[in-house]
Structure formats: structure tokens, C-alpha cells
Amino acid sequence: MPDNGRFLPRLLGITLALLVLMVAWQSIPLIQSILIGQKVEPRVITPRGSLAEDELSTIELFEAARGSVVFIATTERVVNAWTRNALNVPRGTGSGFIWDESGHVVTNHHVVAGASGATVRLADGRAYNAALVGSSPAHDLAVLRIGVGVGGPPPLPIGSSADLRVGQRVFAIGNPFGLDWTLTTGIISALGRELPGEGGGVMQGLIQTDAAINPGNSGGPLLDSAGRLIGVNTAIFSPSGASAGIGFAVPVDVVNRIVPRLIAEGRYVPPTLGIRTEAQLNDALSSRLGVPGVFVLDVIPGSAAAAAGIRPARMTPDGAFLPGDIITAVNEQPVSSVEDLTKATDRLGIGAVANLTILRGEQVLKIDVTLQPGG
């Protein structure tokens, strides 16, 4: 009698051995091709056809603007506590762009603040030591100058920020995390945002965008779909320090007002009436009351506005808001927002007399105020 206890395991072992031999036999051609180096052709490329129109326009925009964007590396002078030797050590990096054919470069104030030196590198690889021309911490703007001479990159075309609309496409070019000449795209997410500035001030009227902006993008340009400068990327809102889809840019109308002052005078001192306003609250009051103009919320004691008798808004004992003077025009030019008023006084300058059209209750008054240096 056969011993089934021994026969079945042997039968299974033989069966498995036969299966292994069959698989090995079928694999012989593959093994042979590896051993003898049989030529294996790459796969045939599938033609993709033409690029889409929006892709072509984005590529064209980037290639046209890239040469005008610069990489900025700053250094800091450090004194060795033991040897007393002074050394220049790397401090940080940022972005900027060519402003004019005289070699002026615009960037953020915070990119160069506290630095002992800065190097500007162009897209073609040329690098220049930069000199600080002027800076405005309140607007987070700074101007450098490089001796690029003839054959420098062209300035970026200037657009307008007054007519921007939420939802339109925007393009940011910069050097995030030191990764030079990076393009990111998105839309305008909101307008008229406010952020705390240096010295306790507030930067008003900022553009909010979801185009990816990261550390190193600061000072780089924000462009519209026509390739025009519409803002200077300045900040992000992010708990982690990286892009969270909420970035901010200084509007180009502000840039175009401040930068010429920095180039001419080295600093920006705003002319002021001596009143306090608030952009978002002003817009809300104007909309609710149906009165276009700038609501005077407070008058600074000892200011030109106080001397001229400008009256501020006030609160009644029961908490009701009573409007004070409302500025509707400067030198016969209508103003309907805080930004309009700022532009009007900037055009006049410190020491000039601003003829204000004031709505005071039912009365329309004309009051002259001499503009004084702001803080």
C-alpha cells in the first residue's frame, strides 16, 4: 500500500518545480535580451498640436517681462566679538524690477532695511553693487540704483490700479526661496485691503491676490494680462510662512506717486491737512449716506485743519454717529475716496494751499488749508 502521507507532499513538490521551470522557460527571451544587450527602441512621441491661446499669451508675457525683473541679495556687516574684525555676511534675498533707463530698481523697503549692502543680478547673469537711493517704510517701497549703463534691461510698462476689478488675471514674477525668475499666476481676490505698516501706520488700498507669493517674491512685480505693472508684491498672510493663497501688493498708482519722490528727494514726506480718515469706513459711510466725499473723522490738534476750523465727526451720548465736515473737492477737483484725497494733496505738495470744498450739514463751504509735512 502507498504511503499517502509521504506521496502527496512529493507530488505537490514536483508540480511546483514544473511550474517554476515553465515560467523560467518563458522568461528566456527576456533574459537573453538583457544578456546580449538587445536594442530596445523608445516609445513613439505623440504630437500635441499647437499650444492653447492662453498658454501662448502667458509665455509671451513672461518672456517679455523676465529681463526687467532682478534678483536682490543683501548683506549685513557683522563685527566679530573676539577679533573685532568686520565681515559682510549674507542677510537675505528678494526681488525687484527695473523702473527706468537710468538704472533705478524698485523693491520693498523690508527687502533692504537694515542691510549694509545689496547686489542686483540681472536675468542675463550680470551683477552690480547697488546704492540705496531712497525708501518709504510707510509704503514698503525702496529704490536702488545700479550702474548698468547702455544695454540695460527695459523698464516694465506701467499700468493703472484705479480700474482693477476682482477676478481679473494677474501674474507675479520673482525669486521665491531663492528660486530665481519664477512665474506664478492667479486672480485679483480683493481690492482696498489694509495691513499694518512700520511705525504703527497702516498701508491702505492693497491688492489681494491668490497668485502664489512666498518669501523672496517681495519687491517683485505683479502684472496684468497686458504685461503692465499693476502692483509690487509686498506680503503674504500665512500661519506657516509659506503661500496660503493670500498675498498682497502695493498698487501701482501708489508706486507711481511715491517712487519719483524717492528718486528726487531720497525720502517721502507726505503733505497732510491734519485730519484723520479711514478708507474702508469712509467707503461704508459714503455708501450708506449716499454722499460721495471724504468724511473727516478727527482733526489733529494744532494742525492746519484745526487752524482752518475743519470740524470732525462725533458720537452722541447715546452712541449715534454724527458726521462732521465732508471734503467733496480739492481745488475744484472732486474727491470721492481717501485715495483721491491723498493723490490730490500729493500733487500739490508741502506748503501749497489746498482749496477744499466742504459739505457741512446742508451748507457748502470753501476753506483754504495750507498743507503741512505729515508724519
Buried (B, 14 or more C-beta within 10 A) or exposed (E): EEEEEEEEEEEEEEEEEEEEEEEEEEEEEEEEEEEEEEEEEEEEEEEEEEEEEEEEBBEEBBEBBBBBBBBBBBBBEEEEEEEEEEEEEEBBBBBBBBBBEEBBBBBBBBBBBEBEBBBBBBBEEBEBEBEBBBBBBBBBBBBBBBEBEEEBBEBBBEBBBBEBEEEEBBBBBBBBEEEBBBBBBBBBBEBBBBBEBBEEEEBBBBBBBBBBBBBBBBBBBBBBBEBBBBBBBBBBBBEEEEBBBBBBBBBBBBBBBBBBBBBEEEEBBBBBBBBBBBBEEBBEBBEEEEBBBBBBBBBBEEBBBBEBEBBBBEEEEEEEEEBBBBBBBBEEEEBBBBBBBBBBBBBBEBEEEBBBBBBBEEEEEEBEBBBBEBE
